[in-house]
Amino acid sequence: MRTFYQFMMTYRGKKHPDDESRLADWMFYEPDFPKHSTSYNEISDYMEAYSPFPDALRVFDEMWQVYEDKK
């Protein structure tokens, strides 16, 4: 099974960044992000502590739903 981090990496590097790509880029450069996790609670706790921009938690929740739907 693909991790959430692996799923989000497909959103990286857009020429015209949107919230999803900004979150993916931040996750890529964040050294302590739980990259091997498939746990909503673990990633959500990390995001709550280190949210990189104001709407990041909303974007995370939306992207988690897309991730779950693609399993």
N, C-alpha and C positions, 0 to 999 in steps of 0.2 A: 504494500500500500504506500502511496505517495504521501509525504509529509505536507503539512500546510505550507511550510517554507518552499518546498519544491514546487507546489502549485503556484504560489505567488511569484516565483521567479519567471513565470511565463508573462508577467505583466511589466517586467523591468524594461528600462531603457527607451521609453517612448520619446520621439522627437518633440512632441508637444505633451508634456506630462499632465496627467490627470491625477485624482486622488489615489486611485488604485496603483498607478505606477510610482507615485511618490512614496506610498507605503512599502511597496516591493523594494524600491531602491534603498529606503531606510533600513529595511530588514537585512538586505545584503551587506550593508556597511556596519551594522550594529553587531559588535563582536560577541555580545552575551545573549543575543536573541536565541531562544530555544529552537534551534534549526531542526532538530531530530524529533520534535514533538508532534503528536497527532491529538493531543489533549486540548480541548477548548479551554478548560479551566487554567491550565498551565500557561498557555499563550495569552489568555485574557488577563490574568494576573500580571504578567510581564508588561503587557500593553498599558494597563492602568497605571503602573509605576513609571513607565518610560515613554509615554505617548509623545510621538515626534511632532505632531501638529494638532490644532484644535479638533478637527473632525476625524482623527485617526481611529478612535474607538468605534465610531459609526461605520467607517469604511471597513474596519476589521470585521465587525458583525455581519455586514453585507457580504463580504468576501468569504467569510466562514460558511455562510449559507450556500454560496455557489460551490465551494469546496465540498461540502456535504452532499449536494445534489449530484456532483460528478463522480462520487464514489461508486 
